[in-house]
Each structure stands twice: as structure tokens, then as C-alpha cells.
Amino acid sequence: MKIRLPLYEGDGYLHYRGELVETTAPVQQPTPMQMQVPVIEQRAREFPSVAASEVFRRLAGWIELKIGKVKRRDIDAYLSQSTGHADLERRLKEIERNSQLKFG
């Protein structure tokens, strides 16, 4: 029995090699699990680096959140010490000016 073996299955069309192959045994097609093994192995190799980067990203976000809370708490404490409306306005302008000098 002569059959044509597919070279690859691309965009839905089977592309065949030009030669005919003679075989005595039936051609065994890979099972869906066998076809997925390389994909599964690749994901397993990538998992430690992906997991580590996710942990570091979350840790950095948590640290940034905590630092932001501390800064806001300090600013709130400083503003709460104001004695009047004019003093509060002066303190707000001072905070804005300092933040522009440091980060702007």
C-alpha cells in the first residue's frame, strides 16, 4: 500500500511531500496527549521564572503601597497640627513645593 505522508498541518491545509512511501504497517497518528507534551514541557520549564517574577512584582507593589500609606499618614499628621485655615493653606503649599522639588 502506498500512501502520502503529510509534511505538516499548517493553516488548515495539509501539505504533502512529493514522494510516495511504501509501508506495510498502518501509520500511527500521535494521540492528542502526545501532541501536547512539548507544549506542556515548555510551560513547565518556564514556570519557575514566571512564578518568581510574579512574586517579585507583587512584593514590589506591596512595598510601594505600604510606603505610600506611611507618607500619607505623616502628611495627615502634619496637616492636623495646623492652628487655623491660613496655617493649613501654608502647610499644603509647603508639601506641594517639597514634593515638586523631590520628584519633579
QUIURJO-V38111 format. One record per residue. N is the residue number from 0. SS is DSSP state (alpha for helix, beta for strand, coil for the rest). Layout:
# QUIURJO-V38111
{{N	SS} {N	SS}}
This chain:
# QUIURJO-V38111
{{0	coil} {1	beta} {2	beta} {3	coil} {4	coil} {5	beta} {6	beta} {7	beta} {8	beta} {9	coil} {10	coil} {11	coil} {12	coil} {13	beta} {14	beta} {15	beta} {16	coil} {17	coil} {18	coil} {19	coil} {20	beta} {21	beta} {22	coil} {23	coil} {24	coil} {25	coil} {26	coil} {27	coil} {28	coil} {29	coil} {30	coil} {31	alpha} {32	alpha} {33	alpha} {34	alpha} {35	alpha} {36	alpha} {37	alpha} {38	alpha} {39	alpha} {40	alpha} {41	alpha} {42	alpha} {43	alpha} {44	alpha} {45	alpha} {46	alpha} {47	alpha} {48	alpha} {49	alpha} {50	alpha} {51	alpha} {52	alpha} {53	alpha} {54	alpha} {55	alpha} {56	alpha} {57	alpha} {58	alpha} {59	alpha} {60	alpha} {61	alpha} {62	alpha} {63	alpha} {64	alpha} {65	alpha} {66	alpha} {67	alpha} {68	alpha} {69	alpha} {70	alpha} {71	alpha} {72	alpha} {73	alpha} {74	alpha} {75	alpha} {76	alpha} {77	alpha} {78	alpha} {79	alpha} {80	coil} {81	coil} {82	coil} {83	coil} {84	alpha} {85	alpha} {86	alpha} {87	alpha} {88	alpha} {89	alpha} {90	alpha} {91	alpha} {92	alpha} {93	alpha} {94	alpha} {95	alpha} {96	alpha} {97	alpha} {98	alpha} {99	alpha} {100	alpha} {101	alpha} {102	alpha} {103	coil}}
